[in-house]
Amino acid sequence: MTLFTLFSTLSLLFLSTSGSDLRSLLEFKKGILSDPLDKILSKWDPSSIPDPNSCPSSWPGISCDPNSDSVIAITLDHLSLTGNLKFSTLLDLKSLQNISFSGNQFTGRIVPALGSMSSLQYLDLSDNNFSGPIPGRIAELWNLKYLNLSMNGFEGGFPVGSPVGFRNLQQLRVLDLRSNRFWGDIGGVLSELINLESVDLSDNEFFGGFSEISVENVSGLANTVHFVNLSKNKLNGGFFKADVIALFRNLEVLDLGDNEINGKMPSFGSLTNLKVLRLGNNQLFGGIPEELINGSIPLEELDLSGNGFTGSIHGTRSTTLNILNLSSNGLTGNRFSGPIPVQGNFANLRSLNLSSNELSGQLPIQLSKLTHLQYLDLSSNKFQGKITDKLPSSLIGLNMSNNNLSGNVPLNLRNKFDISSFRPGNPLLIIPNAGVGSSTNSVPDQISVHAFVVLAYQRAQRKEFHGKNDFSGQTTREDAKQGRSSQTSLFNFHSNAHRPQTSLSFSNDHLLTANSRSLSGQAEFETEIVEHDFPEGMAASSSSIPNLLDDHPTTSGKMSSPGSPLSSSPHFVEPTKLDVYSPDRLVGELSFLDSSLAFTAEELSRAPAEVLGRSSHGTLYKATLDSGHMLTVKWLRAGLVKHKKEFAKEVKKIGSLRHQNIVPLRAFYWGS
């Protein structure tokens, strides 16, 4: 009798659990407002289940435990679902181990009670529109192994405050918080992370430096972590100390790019598993540690571009490097095969970028041994001599402009690459059939406008303006607490009542100045980059550019309206001088859609520009880089784009179009 009672009790318990799970799922379903693929709303139907007390394993996205007949996983990835989710509706799913909603358009906030779901092991809310802070009770998910909140609108301090602390998540192996608005001191963050194998905190607002981090701070993380990405934050100060970096023996990927880290690099000799090192666009200086290129570390990708490294490079014997980017530094040397030895050891190299340094000497014949090389950029150096015709046939991108090369461009290169691969610069270089002046330093008219660039700047609305710039340069204490800064855009405007202006300069030495518009009510700006060929001095015709790029040409025969900066007469045109008030570098992300362009955001910011036209979408400019290359730059008006993710997705979609009547899009910039 006792045994029968026990079985009956267990059966009732299972029936009760299954019925409760079904009710929870139906409540959760109410938050889904749109299901364009018809995967959930019509399929999660109680009438489709023979036994209303059983687990609905036939429903799409639902997994059940065959033993307990309870829901253990909800997987709704990439279904284009929309809705405001109520996480509280899931709290009664006592056996739930897996929640995966990535790649939808859900909104909502994480409720503190989610911390009571102690069975949860996998939580993926990535690539949605969730918002708000992360409740401290998330640290009570003792069994959590995977946490991915990336590409949302979450914000607030991290690690989150909790009576038990984030260190309590000892089972956690993967933490991905990229592309949100989290903030916190990086030293405190790393000290709270233990036993993790992958950490991605990129594209947030974390601050602080590494030089004060001690061995004790990272001992719980260093022994286990393989992947660390802290790029695109507000990190500053010095690099890790030698004894601290030496702890990361299992590290394979380290990405600290696009921050403000300064100082010299320590030795990386103890990181014998390191495959990818990205430190581009920081403020590092000194020599490059030899172990990064002498083969003692199995590096496959090394990006040290956009820093202040100096000196020459010796002992390059790496057999594993696929990508080497040392551009925009101060590297020097009197012979290429000495400072930057290119030997057969580099046979696997696919991308080599040494642009914007002080390298000199002749191009070595060893370049021909790089049989897998696809992209070679040696521009803006001091190389001289002839170009070999033995460059690898695998090349699909080449830039040798702004050097001192001479002789004839080999026929095989002329047939494969256009003149912009060799011009401007190289005044003694002969390009047969390139037209008059091909051996001069001038850029031929037919390539005077080389590319179209899209720039996007997001600026928070301000009700009050201070001083000369319209926008205050002060950051409030509350802003600092929330990881926000009022100095989020390089381009601050102020009016000039003395003269009309039709020429602008995208300069990191100047803040954009124009009296052509008032920005008091505008919230964001976006800009674009397209390749477009038309003769020097001719404005872009609106019929030659798609709708988004449609602008009224400034060469119209009509006079401008009063107060307009545009005038049909060149006598009324004066260049704009842009006054400097701050930052010495752009804050944002410059992305290229192919390899046909190579320049930095800082180069673009220095470029003098003139108005080509205006439309309801924004203003079109022609900008001239220091190298002489000319770009068509579209600055989109406020309100056209609300989110970085949407902007990037649409630009990439447009950039993939190829047609004789469509101007190709080459790059885009988002700044915030």
C-alpha positions in Angstrom: 0.0 0.0 0.0 2.8 2.4 0.8 4.6 1.7 -2.5 1.3 2.3 -4.4 0.8 5.6 -2.6 4.4 6.7 -3.5 3.9 5.9 -7.2 0.6 7.7 -7.2 2.1 10.8 -5.6 5.0 10.9 -8.2 2.5 10.5 -11.0 0.4 13.4 -9.8 3.5 15.5 -9.3 4.6 14.9 -13.0 1.1 15.6 -14.2 1.0 18.8 -12.2 4.4 19.9 -13.5 3.5 19.3 -17.1 0.2 21.2 -16.8 2.0 24.1 -15.1 4.6 24.1 -17.9 2.0 24.3 -20.5 0.2 27.2 -18.9 3.6 29.0 -18.5 4.3 28.6 -22.3 0.8 29.9 -23.2 1.4 32.9 -21.0 4.8 33.5 -22.6 3.2 33.2 -26.0 1.0 36.2 -25.3 4.1 38.4 -25.4 4.9 37.4 -29.0 3.2 40.0 -31.3 4.5 39.1 -34.7 5.5 35.7 -36.2 6.2 36.3 -39.9 7.6 32.8 -40.4 4.5 31.2 -38.8 6.6 29.1 -36.5 5.1 29.8 -33.0 1.7 31.6 -32.9 -0.3 29.0 -34.9 1.8 26.0 -33.8 1.7 26.5 -30.1 -1.9 25.2 -29.9 -3.1 23.3 -26.8 -5.5 21.4 -29.0 -2.6 19.8 -30.8 -1.5 18.0 -27.6 -3.5 14.7 -27.0 -2.9 14.9 -23.3 -3.2 18.5 -21.8 -1.1 17.4 -18.9 1.9 16.3 -21.0 4.9 18.3 -22.1 4.3 19.8 -25.6 7.4 18.3 -27.2 5.8 18.6 -30.7 5.7 22.4 -30.5 8.5 24.1 -32.4 11.4 25.2 -30.2 10.3 23.2 -27.2 12.4 20.3 -25.7 11.1 18.0 -23.0 12.8 15.7 -20.5 11.4 12.2 -21.3 11.8 11.1 -17.6 10.1 14.0 -15.9 7.9 15.1 -18.9 8.8 18.7 -18.2 10.1 21.5 -20.4 13.9 21.8 -20.3 14.6 24.1 -23.3 13.0 26.9 -25.3 14.9 27.6 -28.5 13.5 30.3 -30.7 16.6 31.5 -32.6 16.4 33.6 -35.8 12.7 33.4 -36.3 12.1 37.2 -36.9 9.8 37.3 -33.9 8.7 40.6 -32.3 7.1 41.3 -29.0 7.6 42.5 -25.5 8.6 39.5 -23.5 7.7 38.9 -19.9 10.4 36.8 -18.3 8.2 36.4 -15.3 6.0 34.0 -17.3 8.9 31.5 -17.4 9.5 31.3 -13.7 7.3 28.3 -13.1 9.3 26.2 -15.6 11.3 24.6 -12.8 13.3 22.3 -15.0 14.2 24.8 -17.6 17.9 24.5 -18.5 18.1 26.4 -21.9 16.6 29.7 -23.0 17.8 30.8 -26.5 16.0 33.7 -28.2 18.9 35.1 -30.3 18.4 36.9 -33.6 14.8 38.2 -33.1 13.4 41.7 -32.3 12.2 41.1 -28.8 12.0 43.9 -26.3 11.7 43.8 -22.5 13.7 43.7 -19.4 15.3 40.9 -17.3 13.4 40.6 -14.0 15.3 40.0 -10.8 13.3 36.9 -10.2 15.1 35.2 -13.1 17.8 34.5 -10.5 15.5 31.9 -8.9 15.7 29.7 -12.0 18.5 27.6 -10.5 18.3 24.9 -13.1 19.2 27.3 -15.9 22.5 26.5 -17.7 22.3 28.3 -21.0 20.9 31.8 -21.5 21.2 33.5 -25.0 19.3 36.7 -25.6 21.7 38.1 -28.2 20.8 40.2 -31.2 17.5 41.6 -29.9 16.3 44.9 -28.5 16.2 44.1 -24.8 17.1 47.0 -22.5 17.6 48.1 -19.0 20.1 47.0 -16.3 21.1 43.4 -15.5 19.7 42.5 -12.1 22.2 41.5 -9.4 20.3 38.3 -8.8 21.5 36.9 -12.1 24.6 35.9 -10.0 22.4 33.4 -8.2 22.1 31.2 -11.3 24.6 28.7 -9.8 24.5 26.3 -12.7 24.8 28.8 -15.6 27.5 27.8 -18.1 26.7 30.1 -21.0 25.6 33.8 -20.9 25.1 35.8 -24.1 23.5 39.2 -23.9 25.3 40.7 -26.8 23.9 43.2 -29.4 21.1 44.6 -27.3 20.4 47.8 -25.4 21.3 46.6 -21.9 23.1 49.2 -19.8 24.4 49.9 -16.4 27.3 48.9 -14.2 29.0 45.6 -14.5 29.7 43.3 -12.7 26.3 43.6 -11.2 26.0 44.0 -7.5 24.7 41.0 -5.6 25.0 39.6 -2.1 26.9 36.7 -3.5 28.9 38.5 -6.2 29.5 37.5 -9.8 32.3 35.2 -8.7 29.6 32.8 -7.6 29.1 31.7 -11.2 31.8 29.1 -11.0 30.3 27.0 -13.7 30.2 29.9 -16.2 32.4 29.2 -19.2 31.2 31.7 -21.9 30.4 35.4 -21.2 29.4 37.6 -24.2 28.2 41.1 -23.4 29.4 42.9 -26.6 27.6 45.8 -28.2 25.6 47.1 -25.3 26.1 50.0 -22.9 27.7 48.3 -19.9 30.3 50.2 -17.9 32.7 49.6 -15.1 36.4 49.6 -14.2 38.1 46.9 -16.2 40.2 45.9 -13.2 37.2 45.2 -11.1 35.5 43.4 -13.9 38.3 41.0 -14.5 38.8 40.3 -10.8 35.1 39.0 -10.7 35.5 36.6 -13.5 36.7 33.1 -12.7 37.0 29.8 -14.7 35.8 31.4 -17.9 37.1 30.2 -21.3 35.6 33.0 -23.5 35.1 36.7 -22.5 33.7 39.2 -25.0 33.0 42.7 -23.5 33.7 44.6 -26.7 31.8 47.7 -27.9 30.7 48.9 -24.5 31.8 51.7 -22.2 34.3 49.9 -19.8 37.1 52.2 -18.6 40.4 52.1 -16.7 43.7 50.5 -17.5 45.6 47.3 -17.0 48.8 48.5 -15.4 47.4 48.5 -11.9 46.0 45.0 -12.2 47.9 42.5 -10.0 48.4 38.8 -10.3 45.8 38.3 -7.6 43.2 40.2 -9.5 43.2 37.9 -12.5 44.4 34.5 -11.1 40.9 33.1 -11.2 40.6 33.9 -14.9 44.0 33.7 -16.4 44.5 29.9 -16.1 41.3 29.0 -18.0 40.6 31.7 -20.6 41.2 31.1 -24.3 39.4 34.1 -25.8 39.4 37.8 -24.6 37.9 40.7 -26.6 37.8 44.1 -24.9 38.0 46.2 -28.0 36.0 49.3 -28.7 35.7 50.5 -25.1 37.2 53.4 -23.2 40.2 51.6 -21.8 43.3 53.8 -21.1 46.4 53.7 -19.1 49.3 51.2 -19.5 49.4 47.7 -20.7 49.5 44.5 -18.5 52.6 44.1 -16.4 54.9 41.3 -17.6 54.1 39.0 -14.6 50.4 39.4 -15.2 50.3 38.8 -18.9 52.5 35.7 -18.3 49.6 34.1 -16.4 47.5 33.8 -19.6 49.2 30.7 -20.8 46.2 29.2 -22.5 45.1 32.4 -24.3 44.6 32.1 -28.0 42.8 35.3 -29.0 43.5 38.8 -27.4 41.7 41.8 -28.9 42.2 45.2 -27.2 41.9 47.3 -30.4 40.2 50.7 -30.6 40.9 51.9 -27.1 43.4 54.4 -25.7 45.9 52.0 -24.1 49.3 53.6 -23.9 52.9 52.7 -23.1 55.2 49.9 -24.2 54.2 46.3 -24.6 55.6 43.6 -22.3 57.0 40.3 -23.5 54.5 37.8 -24.9 57.0 34.9 -24.8 55.0 32.9 -22.3 51.8 32.9 -24.4 52.8 29.9 -26.4 49.2 29.3 -27.6 48.5 32.8 -28.8 47.1 32.8 -32.4 45.4 36.3 -32.7 46.7 39.5 -31.3 44.8 42.7 -32.2 46.1 46.0 -30.6 45.3 48.4 -33.4 44.3 52.0 -32.9 45.7 52.5 -29.4 48.6 54.7 -28.2 51.3 52.1 -27.8 54.8 53.0 -28.6 58.4 51.6 -28.6 59.6 48.6 -30.4 57.6 45.6 -31.4 58.5 42.5 -29.2 60.5 40.1 -31.3 58.6 37.1 -30.1 55.6 38.3 -32.0 57.3 37.7 -35.4 60.2 35.4 -34.8 58.1 32.2 -34.8 58.3 31.4 -31.1 54.5 32.1 -30.8 52.1 30.5 -33.3 50.5 33.8 -34.3 48.2 33.7 -37.3 47.0 37.3 -37.1 48.9 40.3 -35.8 47.4 43.8 -35.9 49.4 46.6 -34.4 48.2 49.3 -36.8 47.4 52.9 -35.7 49.9 53.1 -32.8 53.3 54.8 -32.4 55.7 51.9 -32.8 59.1 52.8 -34.0 62.3 51.2 -35.0 63.0 48.3 -37.4 61.9 44.7 -37.2 64.4 41.9 -37.2 64.3 38.1 -37.1 61.0 37.6 -38.8 60.7 33.8 -39.0 57.0 33.1 -38.4 55.6 30.2 -40.4 52.1 30.7 -39.2 51.1 34.3 -39.8 48.2 34.8 -42.2 47.5 38.5 -41.5 50.1 41.1 -40.6 49.0 44.7 -40.2 51.7 47.2 -39.0 50.2 50.2 -40.8 50.1 53.8 -39.5 53.1 53.5 -37.2 56.6 55.0 -37.3 58.6 51.9 -38.4 61.8 52.6 -40.3 64.6 50.8 -42.0 67.0 51.2 -44.9 66.2 47.9 -46.7 62.9 46.0 -46.8 64.5 42.6 -46.5 66.2 43.8 -43.3 63.7 45.6 -41.2 60.7 43.6 -42.6 62.2 40.4 -43.8 59.8 38.7 -46.3 61.0 35.2 -46.7 59.6 31.8 -47.7 58.6 31.3 -44.0 55.7 33.7 -44.7 54.3 31.4 -47.3 50.9 31.3 -45.6 50.5 35.1 -45.3 47.3 36.3 -46.9 47.3 40.0 -45.9 50.3 42.2 -45.4 49.7 45.9 -44.5 52.8 48.0 -43.9 51.3 51.3 -45.0 51.9 54.8 -43.5 55.3 54.1 -42.0 58.9 55.3 -42.9 60.1 52.1 -44.6 62.5 52.5 -47.4 64.7 50.5 -49.8 63.7 48.3 -52.7 60.9 45.8 -52.9 62.5 42.4 -52.3 62.0 39.5 -54.8 61.0 37.4 -51.8 57.5 38.9 -52.2 57.0 36.5 -55.0 57.3 33.6 -52.6 54.2 34.7 -50.7 52.1 32.4 -52.9 48.9 32.8 -50.8 49.1 36.6 -50.5 45.8 38.3 -51.4 46.2 41.8 -50.1 49.4 43.9 -50.1 49.5 47.5 -48.9 52.9 49.2 -48.9 51.5 52.7 -49.5 52.8 55.9 -47.9 56.4 54.8 -47.3 59.7 55.6 -48.9 60.2 52.5 -51.1 62.2 53.0 -54.3 63.3 51.1 -57.3 61.3 49.0 -59.7 58.2 46.9 -59.1 58.8 43.2 -59.8 56.6 41.4 -62.2 56.8 38.3 -60.0 54.3 39.4 -57.4 52.0 36.5 -56.4 49.2 35.8 -58.9 46.9 35.3 -55.9 46.8 39.1 -55.2 43.4 40.7 -55.4 44.2 43.9 -53.6 47.3 46.1 -54.2 48.3 49.6 -53.0 51.8 51.0 -53.6 50.9 54.6 -53.9 52.8 57.5 -52.2 56.3 56.0 -52.5 59.3 56.7 -54.7 59.0 53.8 -57.1 60.3 54.1 -60.6 60.4 52.3 -64.0 57.5 50.6 -65.8 54.6 49.1 -64.0 54.7 45.4 -65.1 52.0 44.4 -67.7 50.5 41.7 -65.5 49.9 44.3 -62.8 48.5 46.9 -65.2 46.0 44.4 -66.5 44.9 43.4 -63.0 44.9 46.7 -61.0 43.8 50.2 -61.8 45.9 53.3 -61.6 44.9 54.0 -58.0 47.1 51.1 -56.9 50.1 53.2 -57.9 48.9 56.8 -57.7 49.3 59.4 -56.2 53.0 59.5 -55.5 55.7 57.5 -57.4 56.5 60.5 -59.7 59.1 58.4 -61.7 56.8 55.4 -62.1 55.7 54.9 -65.8 52.3 53.5 -66.5 52.0 52.9 -70.2 48.6 53.8 -71.8 47.6 55.7 -68.6 47.2 59.0 -70.4 49.1 62.3 -70.3 50.8 63.0 -67.0 50.9 59.4 -65.9 54.5 59.8 -64.7 53.7 62.8 -62.7 52.4 63.0 -59.2 49.0 64.1 -60.2 45.8 62.0 -60.0 44.1 61.6 -63.4 40.8 63.3 -63.7 38.9 60.1 -64.4 39.7 58.8 -60.9 39.5 62.1 -59.1 36.6 60.9 -57.0 37.6 57.5 -56.0 35.1 56.3 -53.5 31.9 57.0 -51.6 32.0 56.9 -47.8 29.1 56.8 -45.4 29.7 58.3 -42.0 27.2 58.0 -39.1 27.5 60.1 -36.0 25.1 59.7 -33.1 24.6 62.7 -30.8 22.4 62.8 -27.8 19.9 65.6 -27.8 20.6 68.5 -25.4 18.1 71.1 -24.3 20.8 73.5 -23.2 23.9 74.7 -25.1 26.9 76.3 -23.6 29.6 78.5 -25.0 30.9 78.6 -28.5 30.0 75.1 -29.7 26.3 74.8 -29.1 27.1 71.6 -27.3 28.5 71.5 -23.8 31.8 69.8 -23.3 31.0 68.9 -19.7 30.1 65.5 -18.5 27.9 65.4 -15.4 28.5 63.1 -12.5 25.3 61.2 -13.3 26.5 60.7 -16.9 29.8 59.4 -15.6 27.9 56.9 -13.3 26.0 55.7 -16.3 29.0 55.4 -18.5 27.9 58.3 -20.7 29.7 61.3 -21.9 28.5 64.4 -23.6 31.6 64.5 -25.7 30.4 61.6 -27.9 30.9 63.2 -31.3 33.8 64.8 -32.9 31.6 67.0 -35.0 30.3 69.9 -33.0 28.9 72.9 -34.8 28.8 76.6 -34.1 27.5 79.4 -36.3 29.5 82.0 -38.2 27.4 85.0 -39.0 30.1 86.7 -41.2 30.1 84.7 -44.4 28.4 81.9 -46.2 30.3 78.6 -46.4 30.3 75.8 -49.0 33.5 74.0 -48.1 34.0 71.9 -45.0 37.0 70.1 -43.5 36.6 66.7 -41.8 39.5 67.5 -39.5 40.5 66.0 -36.2 42.2 69.3 -35.6 38.9 71.2 -36.0 35.4 70.8 -35.0 33.1 71.0 -38.0 31.8 74.6 -38.5 28.9 75.6 -40.6 26.2 78.2 -40.5 24.1 76.2 -42.9 22.0 74.4 -40.3 21.0 74.4 -36.7 21.5 71.2 -34.8 19.5 72.0 -31.7 16.9 69.5 -32.5 18.9 66.9 -34.2 19.9 63.6 -32.5 22.1 61.7 -35.0 24.1 62.0 -38.1 25.0 59.2 -40.5 27.4 59.3 -43.4 28.3 57.0 -46.4 31.3 56.1 -48.8 30.8 55.2 -52.5 33.1 54.8 -55.4 32.2 57.2 -58.2 34.1 58.4 -61.2 33.5 61.8 -62.7 35.7 64.6 -64.1 37.3 67.0 -61.7 35.1 70.0 -61.0 31.8 68.3 -62.0 29.2 67.9 -59.3 27.5 64.5 -59.0 24.3 64.4 -61.0 21.3 63.3 -59.0 20.4 60.8 -61.8 23.8 59.1 -61.3 23.2 58.2 -57.7 20.5 56.0 -56.1 17.7 57.6 -54.1 19.6 57.5 -50.8 22.4 59.4 -52.4 20.3 61.8 -54.4 21.3 65.4 -53.8 20.7 68.7 -55.4 23.9 69.7 -57.2 25.6 72.8 -56.0 26.3 73.9 -59.5 22.7 74.9 -60.1 22.3 78.1 -62.1 19.9 79.5 -59.5 21.0 81.7 -56.6 20.7 80.3 -53.2 18.1 81.4 -50.8 19.0 84.0 -48.2 21.1 82.6 -45.5 22.0 79.5 -47.5 25.7 78.5 -47.6 25.3 77.6 -51.3 25.9 80.0 -54.1 26.0 79.6 -57.8 28.8 82.1 -58.1 32.4 81.1 -57.2 32.9 84.6 -56.0 30.8 83.9 -53.0 32.5 80.7 -52.1 34.9 80.7 -49.2 36.4 77.7 -47.5 35.3 76.9 -44.0 37.9 77.0 -41.2 37.0 74.6 -38.5 37.9 75.6 -35.0 39.4 73.1 -32.6 37.8 72.5 -29.3 38.7 68.8 -28.5 39.2 65.4 -29.3 42.4 64.3 -30.9 40.9 61.2 -32.4 37.6 60.1 -33.8 35.4 58.0 -31.5 33.7 55.4 -33.6 34.1 52.6 -36.1 35.2 52.8 -39.7 34.3 49.7 -41.7 35.3 48.8 -45.2 33.1 46.7 -47.5 36.0 45.5 -49.6 39.7 45.9 -50.0 39.7 48.7 -52.6 40.1 51.4 -50.0 42.6 51.8 -47.1 42.6 54.9 -44.9 41.9 55.7 -41.2 39.1 57.7 -39.6 41.7 60.2 -38.6 42.8 60.7 -42.3 39.1 61.2 -43.2 38.7 63.7 -40.4 41.6 65.8 -41.8 40.3 65.9 -45.3 39.2 69.3 -46.8 35.7 68.9 -48.3 33.3 70.8 -50.4 29.6 70.6 -50.8 28.4 68.7 -53.9 24.7 68.8 -53.1 21.9 68.5 -50.6 18.7 66.5 -50.3 16.2 65.5 -47.7 18.5 62.7 -46.7 21.5 64.9 -46.0 24.5 66.6 -47.6 27.0 65.2 -50.2 30.6 66.3 -50.0 33.8 65.7 -52.0 36.7 65.1 -49.5 40.3 65.0 -50.5 42.6 62.8 -48.3 46.2 63.6 -47.6 47.2 61.0 -50.2 45.4 62.9 -52.9 42.6 60.4 -53.2 39.2 61.9 -53.4 36.1 60.6 -51.8 32.4 61.3 -52.1 31.1 61.5 -48.5 27.4 61.5 -47.7 26.4 62.8 -44.3 22.9 61.6 -43.5 20.4 63.7 -41.7 19.3 63.0 -38.1 16.7 60.4 -37.6 17.3 58.2 -40.6 19.0 55.5 -38.5 18.2 54.7 -34.9 20.6 51.8 -34.2 24.1 50.9 -35.1 23.2 47.3 -35.9 20.4 48.3 -38.3 22.7 50.9 -40.0 25.5 48.4 -40.6 23.1 45.8 -41.9 21.5 48.2 -44.4 24.8 49.6 -45.6 26.2 46.2 -46.2 23.1 45.2 -48.1 23.4 48.3 -50.3 27.2 47.8 -50.7 26.7 44.3 -52.1 24.8 45.7 -55.1 26.7 45.9 -58.4 25.3 47.6 -61.4 26.6 50.0 -64.1 24.1 52.6 -63.0 24.6 52.2 -59.3 27.5 53.9 -57.5 29.2 51.2 -55.4 29.4 51.8 -51.6 32.9 51.2 -50.2 32.8 52.0 -46.5 30.8 53.4 -43.6 31.5 55.1 -40.3 29.5 55.0 -37.1 30.5 57.3 -34.3 28.9 57.8 -30.9 
